[in-house]
Amino acid sequence: MFSPGEASATGLTWPARQVLPSFSAPAATLDLVDVTTSEFRYEGEGPQLRHSTGHLDGNGWLAQVSIDAPNQFMIYGPYATDIPAGNNTAFFDLTIDNNTANNAIVVTVDVRDNTTGAVLAKRDIYRMDFTKVGSVQRFQLPFNNPTTGHGIEFRVFWYGAAYIKVDAVGAPNQLKHDETVLFATLKGLVNRTQPRIYSYDDTVRGNEGKLNWLNSLGLQYTEVSDKWSLLTKYKNEITGIVIYDTAVPDTLNLATTIASLRNGLVAPPNLVARLTAAPYYLPILQDLRGSFTSKTQVYQYLYDYYWSQVTHKMIVGLTPDIKGNLREYAAATQAAVVWLDPKIAAEDTLLRKFLAGMPYGSGIYMGWWPDEAAGIQRVSEYGVSTIASDFSSNLTVFSGMSRAVNVKPVPNKPTLSNKIYIALILSDGDNMQYLEHHFKKLWDSPSRGQVPLGWTISPAMLDAMPGLLNYLYATSTPNDNLISGPTGIGYTYPNYWGNQTYLDDYVALTDDYMNRSGLKVLTVWNTINGGTNTNVGNSFAYKAPSLLGLTAQNAGGGITVYNNVLPSQGLNATYCPTESSMISEINKAISGWNGTSPRFVSIQANPWEGNTYQSFVNVVNSYKSNTNIVFVRPDNYFQLMREYYNLPTDTSTIVKTYEAENQSYASSPFSHAVGRSFDNGWTANVTDDGPGMMLYGPYVTTFPAGQLTTTFKMKIDVITGNNDNVVTLDVRDATSGAVLTTFDVYRNQFKANGVYQDFSLTYNNVAGHQLEFRANYKDKASINIDKVTTTTRLGQYEAEGAVLAHGTGRSSGDGWQASPSLDAAGHMVYGPYDANVPVGTRKVTFRLKTDNNSLGAQPIVGIDVRDGTTGLGLASMDVASQQFTAANQYQDFSLSFNQTALNHPLEYRVYFNKTATITVDKVTIH
């Protein structure tokens, strides 16, 4: 069981630069209320429905092109006689396999009174009405049932133009839904002061269960047998009721906004008599019945009279069909609640009024849209991002939990080789309601942890669900990698942001949330399959330095390195609905690989229908016999990709990156005696320049004390010819005047013509001293310097991790241990055979401890660095017992050497002498 952190009951607060508000800590014991709403639901494959075309397919009824007869009813029936008279809303839960091929009508749905033969309502559904593929989407159809007892049927007519699967049809129980809005707004009002009510509903497919999160998070509760008793319990906090008009459904959203401002509850008309009578005697604060005749009138009134009173940091988009769920959060936060479609001109005009009053760059739209693409595009134009959350049920409780998140570190990556690296990613984690509901069922799989998988989540969990985020880290395995869904703190299309400054600020805020949430990989969306504009990629490269990489929804697998800093890949496949489709897409992506360089394949899968966690296990197992295929976590995947492109593999070590020349997004801090800005860098050549300092500065005083590594990213015009010293690099302490380290770079130390390559220098920095990085041009070749990056280390390997090999000893706690009584003499640790260490001065630090430091000068352990190509030792040391200052305490021992050979695999070894117990914690490369 995971225990939440304690906090005081301080009410709702919303600090600056915080995306979503904080609530007080939940009460010691919560009131658990069941607000499940029964549906008149008929499964597509069930016995109550009939079919003229299509066939059974697992949990639904499927019609497929060229297989099933077109122009017939897939579904008709069930002739239900218990649906109440009056206004109702039918639902049709459908799946399509392709929503972009064209925009043909794929089905017509209707509701028919079989008693009279009258069609009560009818709707054509087009291919592009589906906002996603491979998963169930609900389509709704309002209808009026004229008389109780008539046989009502729900029909789906199929035209044969697309794969369509019917999961279920039916209609909600209206009375239960009417109660839902009352208790949702009660919960929001009560929880605004302190979360005291937790609710369970059944409105979400794949629900996690009534007690799952309560028990997992260690929240105490008492089940409330009669939810109406809560009105009496909290009556002193309720000022009255606001009545909405069922004839104009959008008055429900207006009523929610008004009630939130006046500390009231929202009441459906059929409950007014009960609420105003004994024992409640709730006064009517406002009655909206008969006040409006159209949807636009409702929202114009909201804008005119209430927009000035509510928060502008957030707006809630919620269909009036959703009576509960996110409505509790809207009531608690006193946000405007709207349901406006940007594809309808009059509604779009109103929507733009609200958006124009929100803070560009940090405004949040909670909930969902009538149309995904149109909605996300519109708010993106105003610098507002969407947090999908319409069916979230308990954000007021979850937002009050401790924000102290215990992030787990990134495990050791494999050694880069000429292999195919595959990352599997589960989609939809940006959706708060998915995280609350269906995600938990997948996470609870008994086979979880068997294979590497990227689980998308939202960085906004840090505000809205910090306890859940902490729970995920506490229960994660080394194969579980939490990464961000689109596009950071909210779902947005950054290509549509018109203000670069605000976009940069949004990206920087996303980086802060990602960093504190432990997320290193992010998905960028620009419409369903749009690519990423260069200015957007560069913004992430410059303003989100903690990121290892980006994925993009424009499928195809193409890799772009933005600003020569941040790799981004269009996913090889998106929204794979089944394990067979994942295998098919992998086979397509690996076809033609010749084995001469690594290949990177990223596969995204849909979590809603055909995939379970076991699907990923089966996919990985299907490639077991192919030793050239390596499945890795997405963070390790991008570390390997970064290594291939000569980029730092651990962004947490980066102190600062400086551009060698002025850029549109950054000014260079360097001075220059020779050369000029050219080709995305600072360039000097033998025709135009003599010898001299290409680059010097920036006299920075803020870098941390201790071991640092500064890397110059350079390229040369030609690697053939005389092996001249073409440039000398150094690091100088400008305060003391001492040169801390220097390295002569020769022509043959470049791997190729015109390709950027890293050259690194390691040194000890004194806090507060002015550091200067210099490149002394020798006038022997054309040299271009792109940027200068300082890090605290180049790489780090845990001794007990899979990357390093072992000849003797065993895993022990946080390290690898060998003991004289148990183990033979030999190499405790060796590897990782890394052929990509940059040319330059190196230092390798071995973190060791022993149980006996009283053996004097007797060597008890040996450390060395070995060139795996030549077999030669580059540096070595025998460590004597007396060199350990204390027993059973870790201590660092370092070796220095010059790395001058290209593409030679290096290994770092620890030799056990069998004279005292030795434990190796880690090996760090500077």
Buried (B, 14 or more C-beta within 10 A) or exposed (E): EBEBEEBEBEEBEBEEEBBBBBBBBBBEEBBBBBBBBEBBBBBBBBEEBBBBBBEEBEBBBBBBBEEBEEEBBBBBBBBBEEBEEEEBBBBBBBBBBEBEEEEEBBBBBBBBBBBEEEEBBBBEBBBBBBBBBBBBBEBBBBBEBEEEEBBBBBBBBBBBBBBBBBBBBBBBBBBBBBBBBBBBBBBBBBBBBBBBBBBBBEBBBBBBEBBBBBEBBEBEBEEBEEBBEBBEBBEEEBBBBBBBBBEBBBBBBBBBBBBBBBBBBBBBBEBBEBBBEEEBEBEBBBBBBEBBEEBBBBBBBBBEEBBEEBBBBBBBBBBBBBBBBBBBBBBBBBBBBBBBBBEBEBBBEBBBBBBEBBBBBBBBBBBBBBBBBBBBBBBBBBBBBBBBBBBBBBBBBBBBBBBEBEBBEBBBBBBBEEBBBBBBBBBBBBBBBBBBBBBBBBBBBEEBBBBBBBBBBBBBBBBBBBBBBBBBBEBBEEBBBBBBBBBBBBBBBBBBBEEBEBBBBBBBBBBBBBBBBBBBBBBBBBBBBBBBBEBBBBBBBBBBBBBBBBBBBBBBBEBBBBBBBBBBBBBBBBBBBBBBBBBEBBEEBBEEBEEEEBBBBBBBBBBBBBBBBBBBBBBBEBBEEEEEBBBBBBBBBBBBBBBBBBBBBBBBBBBBBBBBBEBEBBEBBBEBBBBEBEEBBBBBBBEEBEBBBBBBBBBBEEBEEEBBBBBBBBBBBEBEEEEBBBBBBBBBBBBEEEEBBBBBBBBBBBBEEEEBBBBBBBBEBBEEBBBBBBBBBBBBBBBBBBBBBBBBBBBBBBBBBBBBBBBBBEEBEEBBBBBBEEBEBBBBBBBBBBBBBBBBBBBBBBBBBBBBBEBEEBBBBBBBBBBBEEEEEBBBBBBBBEBBEEBEEBBEBBBBBEBBBEEBBBBBBBBBBBBBBBBBBBBBBB
